[in-house]
Amino acid sequence: MQPAAHGATLADLLAVADEKPYYELLDGELSQKSAPLFSHGRLQPRLAGRIIDHFGDDAADDEPGGWWIGTEVHVELAPDIVVPDVVGWRIDRVPEPPAGFPVKIRPDWICEVVSPSSPSRDTVRKLRIYHRAGVPHYWIADPDQRTLTVFRWQPEGYLVVLTAEPPEQVRPEPFDAVEYSLGALLGVGK
């Protein structure tokens, strides 16, 4: 099925909701996410796993915890519907796991892994959508460049609070209670 490209609606998205790769509704356009390369598919679960280990809802008692973390979740940031690579909500703000399709609760953190076939999707287009929606923290992980860029929301635009590459040790917001080897976080070393 070939969905409508422009002037798309939630009904158009629902018609292709089970297809992979996923579709997103970005600025009224039904847009298919790029099929991930191995580097993308390797980084995403490793990064999510490391964050979940320390901050997930079932983190050990000696860990900070306090977050619902998911991957490839459809999230409505009206009028857009995005599918972030990794996404999180603070449990103190969202006491029950986010539910529904799409999830209608604004995330507190989003991480996108840059796809080489469409880098501006994450670095420009989605950055603007996430800022417009008031997402407090946005990360861009680039497996090819082996970098992490961390943004904090401000009214006039996202502020870059961290840019790093291996072998740096980092405390990236909002998970700065734990120090990470950037190589391990990006799945490119220990």
C-alpha positions as CSV (number, residue, x, y, z in Angstrom):
1,M,0.0,0.0,0.0
2,Q,1.4,3.4,-0.9
3,P,0.2,6.0,1.7
4,A,-0.6,9.7,1.0
5,A,2.7,11.6,1.0
6,H,1.4,15.1,1.9
7,G,-1.7,16.2,3.9
8,A,-1.5,12.9,5.7
9,T,-3.5,12.3,8.9
10,L,-3.6,9.8,11.8
11,A,-5.9,7.6,9.7
12,D,-3.2,7.4,7.0
13,L,-0.7,6.5,9.6
14,L,-2.9,3.8,11.2
15,A,-3.4,2.3,7.7
16,V,0.4,1.5,7.6
17,A,1.0,1.1,11.3
18,D,2.1,-2.5,11.2
19,E,4.5,-2.0,8.3
20,K,8.3,-2.1,8.9
21,P,10.2,0.1,8.7
22,Y,7.8,2.3,10.5
23,Y,6.2,5.5,9.2
24,E,6.0,8.8,11.0
25,L,3.8,11.8,10.5
26,L,6.1,14.8,10.2
27,D,4.8,18.2,9.3
28,G,1.7,16.7,7.6
29,E,3.8,14.2,5.6
30,L,3.7,10.5,6.0
31,S,7.4,9.6,6.0
32,Q,9.0,6.2,6.2
33,K,11.8,5.7,8.6
34,S,15.0,4.5,7.0
35,A,15.8,0.8,7.3
36,P,18.6,0.7,9.9
37,L,22.1,-0.3,9.0
38,F,23.9,-2.7,11.3
39,S,25.7,0.2,13.1
40,H,22.3,1.8,13.8
41,G,20.7,-1.5,14.9
42,R,23.7,-2.2,17.2
43,L,23.9,1.2,18.8
44,Q,20.1,1.6,19.6
45,P,19.7,-1.5,21.9
46,R,23.1,-1.0,23.5
47,L,22.4,2.6,24.4
48,A,18.9,1.8,25.6
49,G,20.1,-1.1,27.7
50,R,22.8,0.9,29.4
51,I,20.2,3.7,30.3
52,I,17.7,1.1,31.4
53,D,20.3,-0.7,33.6
54,H,20.7,2.5,35.7
55,F,17.5,4.5,35.2
56,G,14.8,2.0,34.1
57,D,11.7,1.3,36.2
58,D,13.2,-2.0,37.4
59,A,16.7,-0.7,38.1
60,A,18.5,-2.1,41.1
61,D,17.9,-0.4,44.5
62,D,21.4,1.2,44.4
63,E,20.7,2.8,41.0
64,P,18.9,6.1,40.3
65,G,15.9,4.5,38.5
66,G,12.9,6.7,37.9
67,W,12.3,6.3,34.1
68,W,10.1,4.5,31.6
69,I,12.4,3.8,28.7
70,G,11.3,2.4,25.3
71,T,12.4,2.0,21.7
72,E,10.5,2.6,18.5
73,V,7.4,3.9,20.3
74,H,4.9,5.9,18.3
75,V,4.5,9.2,20.1
76,E,2.1,12.0,19.3
77,L,3.6,15.5,19.5
78,A,0.6,17.1,17.8
79,P,0.3,17.5,15.0
80,D,3.3,15.2,14.4
81,I,3.6,11.5,15.2
82,V,7.2,10.4,15.7
83,V,8.9,7.1,16.3
84,P,12.1,7.9,18.3
85,D,14.8,5.3,18.4
86,V,14.9,5.6,22.2
87,V,12.5,7.5,24.3
88,G,11.9,8.1,28.1
89,W,9.4,9.5,30.5
90,R,10.1,10.4,34.2
91,I,8.1,8.2,36.5
92,D,7.6,11.1,38.9
93,R,5.7,12.9,36.1
94,V,4.1,9.8,34.4
95,P,3.4,7.3,37.2
96,E,2.0,4.6,34.9
97,P,3.8,3.2,31.8
98,P,2.8,5.2,28.7
99,A,0.1,3.4,26.8
100,G,-1.9,3.7,23.6
101,F,-1.2,4.1,19.9
102,P,0.2,6.6,19.6
103,V,1.3,7.5,23.1
104,K,-0.1,11.0,23.7
105,I,2.2,12.0,26.6
106,R,5.2,14.2,25.8
107,P,8.5,12.4,26.5
108,D,11.1,13.9,28.8
109,W,13.9,12.6,26.7
110,I,14.4,11.4,23.2
111,C,17.5,9.9,21.5
112,E,17.8,9.5,17.7
113,V,20.5,7.5,16.0
114,V,21.5,9.2,12.8
115,S,20.8,7.2,9.6
116,P,23.3,8.0,6.9
117,S,20.6,7.9,4.2
118,S,18.7,10.8,5.9
119,P,20.9,12.6,8.5
120,S,18.9,15.9,8.3
121,R,15.8,14.1,9.4
122,D,17.3,13.8,13.0
123,T,19.6,16.8,13.0
124,V,17.2,19.4,11.6
125,R,13.6,18.2,11.0
126,K,13.0,16.2,14.1
127,L,15.1,18.5,16.2
128,R,12.6,21.3,15.3
129,I,9.6,19.1,16.0
130,Y,10.9,18.0,19.4
131,H,11.7,21.6,20.3
132,R,8.3,22.8,19.2
133,A,6.7,20.1,21.4
134,G,8.8,21.1,24.5
135,V,10.8,17.8,24.8
136,P,13.3,18.8,27.6
137,H,16.2,16.6,26.5
138,Y,17.2,15.5,23.0
139,W,20.2,13.3,22.1
140,I,21.7,12.7,18.7
141,A,23.9,9.6,18.5
142,D,25.9,9.2,15.3
143,P,27.4,5.8,14.8
144,D,29.4,6.8,11.8
145,Q,31.0,9.8,13.4
146,R,31.1,8.0,16.8
147,T,29.7,11.1,18.5
148,L,27.0,12.0,21.0
149,T,25.4,15.5,21.0
150,V,23.1,16.3,24.0
151,F,20.6,19.2,23.8
152,R,18.6,20.9,26.6
153,W,15.4,22.7,25.7
154,Q,15.3,26.5,26.0
155,P,12.5,28.7,24.7
156,E,14.7,30.2,21.9
157,G,16.0,26.8,20.8
158,Y,17.9,23.7,22.0
159,L,21.1,24.5,23.8
160,V,24.0,22.1,23.1
161,V,25.2,21.0,26.5
162,L,27.5,18.1,25.5
163,T,29.3,17.0,22.4
164,A,31.6,14.0,22.9
165,E,33.4,11.1,21.2
166,P,35.2,8.0,22.5
167,P,37.2,7.5,24.6
168,E,35.6,10.3,26.7
169,Q,33.8,9.7,30.0
170,V,30.5,11.6,30.1
171,R,27.6,12.4,32.3
172,P,24.9,13.2,29.7
173,E,21.7,15.0,30.8
174,P,19.2,14.0,32.1
175,F,21.1,10.8,33.1
176,D,24.1,12.7,34.6
177,A,23.9,10.8,37.9
178,V,25.9,8.1,36.2
179,E,29.2,8.4,34.4
180,Y,29.5,6.5,31.1
181,S,32.3,5.5,28.8
182,L,31.1,7.1,25.6
183,G,32.5,4.2,23.6
184,A,30.4,1.7,25.7
185,L,27.3,3.9,25.5
186,L,27.6,4.1,21.7
187,G,28.5,0.4,21.4
188,V,32.0,1.1,19.9
189,G,34.2,0.0,22.8
190,K,34.2,-0.5,26.5
